[in-house]
């Protein structure tokens, strides 16, 4: 059909194929973010993936998809690829773990430890697979840098505990005892995960507090500085509190064992 002038009417121009459209038009939800915000978004997406899967089972495409981004964008922020991204995620997780040990230095020591462990075990519970892969090592993403980050968390945790004991220059025995307890907390967390969290979190927390008090008392028996620290700490504990309960539970056992010596 023609018009009066004999010229066919112009047809509307067909829309370009989806693949040829600009990325912004194709992704209606694309947001302009600052460099820091976009980097934080990628780290958060990767942390969620690493929390549920071992590092070797997570690809850059997985991270890009989870963040609603592209693989080239991930490389733009992390030109070192997956290893650099993993170390950034690990640094972020390490900072969060270190903050778990920060607690006001007031009130009974056992209460402070309970608050610290509540946060620590909540992190372990939320990031169980990634936590296991991190501490059990053997991951293809493990390097001297990742090991240094993990060790930094342990040392920072120990320093925070020593602050709660009000000790500026701890004796070798006291420092070793505190660092050993930090290692025991890690080990207990891994066993807890391996056994499918059968023990309620509160029971695990309370047992770890009892473990700390027991180690402190055992060290006090052979170290004068620890003995003074222990006396000061126990003086703040209420008679009906966790430490008092622990002492009353142990007395019959210790008394019975004393008759055998």
N, C-alpha and C positions, 0 to 999 in steps of 0.2 A: 504494500500500500504506500502511496506517495502523497506528498502535500501538493498544494496548488502549484508550487514552483518546481515540482518534479524532484525535489530533494528528499531523501529518506530521513526521518527524524533521528536525531542523535540518540544513541543508546547510552544509558549510564555506564560509566567505567566500572569494570569489575574490580572488587576488592582484591588486593594482593594476597597470595597464599599466606597462611598463618606463619609458616616458617620464615617468610620474607619480611614480616612486620617487625618494627623495632621492639626490643625486649621490654621496654617500659609499657608499650601498648599491650603486649602479649600478657604481661604479668600485671594485672590490675591492682595487685596488692603491694607492688614495689614501693619501697620507702627510701627516701634519701636520709642517710644516717651519717653522723660524723665518723671519722676514722676510728676513734676510740669506741664508739657505740657499735659500729659494724664488727670490729674485732672482738668485742665482748660478746656479741651475739653468736659469732662463729665458735668461740670458746665454750659458751654455754651449751650450744648444740652438741659439740664434740664431747663435753663432759657428761652429758646425759647418755650418749652412746657408749662411751668408755666405762660408765658406771654399770652398764648392763651386759657388756661384751668385752672380751679380752682385746687388747690393742691390735693384735694381729688380725682380728676379725672385723675391724672397722676400716673402711676405705674413705678416701677423700670425697668420693661420690656420695657416700652415705652421709658425710658431714654436710656437704653442699645441699643435698636433698632435705635434710632435717632443718637446715637454716633457711630454706627457701632461696638459696643462692646458686651460683654456678661454680663448676670446678675451677675455671680461670680466676674467679673472684677469690676463692680460697687461696690459690697460689699467689694472688696479688698481695694478700695480707701475710701469707706464710710461704715465702719463696723456697724455704727449705723443705717444703712438702709435709708429709705426714709426721715425720720425726720432729720437726720444729713445732707443729701444731700440738703434738702429744706433750712435748716439754712445756708448752704454754699452758695447756690444760692441767698438767701435773703441778705447775707453779701455782695456778689458781686454786687447786684443791689443797695444796700444801698450806697456802695462806689461810684457807678456811679451817684446816685442822689445827694450825697454830692458834687461831683465835678461840678454839674450843678450850684451851688451857687458861685463857685469860679470865680471871675471877677476882672480885674485890677481896682484899686481904683483911677480912673481918669475920668474926663468928667462929664457931667450931671448925677445926680442920676437916673433920669427916663430912660436914655439910658442904664445904667448898669442893672437896673431891667428888661428892655426889653430883654436884652441878656440872663440874668438868666432864665427868663420865657420861652424864645424860646427853651432853652435846656431842661428845666423841662417838658414843654408840649410835646416836641418831644418824651421824654421818656415815658410819659403817653400814648401818641398816639400809640407808638410801643408796649407797654406792657399792653394794656388796661385791659384785663380780669384778669391778674395777679395783676395789680395795684389795681383794685377794690377789689379782694379777700384779698389782703394784708391790705388795710386800713379799709375795712368794718368789718374785723375780722369774727369770727364765723367759721373759717376753722378748720378742724381736725388737721391741722399742726400747729395751733397757740399755742405757749407756752410763758412762761415768757421771754425766751431767744429771741424769735421772736419779742415780744412786745418791748423789750429793744432795739433791733436793729432799729425798726421803730422809736422809740422815740429819738434815737441817731441822726437819719437823721433830725428830726424836730429841735433839739437843735443846730446841726451843721449849719443848714440853718439860724437859727436866729442869731447865732454868726457871720456868714458871713455878714448878713445885717447890724448888729451893727458896723462891721468894716467899711462898706461903709458910715455909718453915723459918723465915726471918734469918737466913744464913747468908752472909756476904762471901765468906771464904770457907766453903764446906771442906771437911776432912776427906781424904781419899775414900774412906769407908762409907761415909754418908753420901758422897756424890755417886759412888758405885751403886749403892743401894737404890737411890732414886732412879738412876738410868736403867738399872735392872728391872725396876718396877714398870717403867715405860715400855721396855721390851716385853714384859709379861702381859701388859695390857694389849699390845699388838698380837702376841701369840694367842691369848685367850679369845680375841676378836676373830682371828682366823679359824680357830677350832669351833667357835660358835657358828660361824658361817658354814663350815664344813659339815657340821652336824645339823644343818637346816634350822638353826635358831630355836632348837627345842627348849632351851632354858629361857624363861621370860627375861626380857631386858633388865627389869628392875632387880631380879635375883642376881644376874651377872654383875650388874653395877655394884650391888651391896657386897658381893663376894670379893670384888676387886678392891673395894675400900677396906674390907677386913684384911685382905692380903697386904695392903700397904701398911696398915697399923701393925700387923704381925711382923713384917720385915723391919719396920722402924724399931720395934721393941727388941727384936733379936739383935739388931746392930747396936742398940743402946747398951746391951750387955757387955760389949767389948770396945766401945768407943765413947770417951767422956763427952765429946761435943754432941754426939747423937743422943746421949743420955739426957743432957740439959735440954735439948730441943724437944725430946719426947715428953719430959716432965712439963714443959711449958705448953705443949700441945694438948696433953691430957687434962691440964687444969681448966681448959676452956670447954671440955666435953661435958654435957649434962649427964647425970647419973643414969637417967632412963633413955639416953640416946643410943645410937648404933654401937659406939665403942663400949659403953657400959654393958650392953647386951652381949657383945663379943666376949668381954672379960668374964661375965657370969657363965657363959657357955663353956669357956675354956677351963675355968677353975676346977671343976670336977675331973676333967681329963688330966690336967696337970697334976692335981693332987693324987690321983690314982697312980699316975706314972711315977711320982716321987717315991712312993712306997717300994717301987721295984729297983730303985737306985741304991 
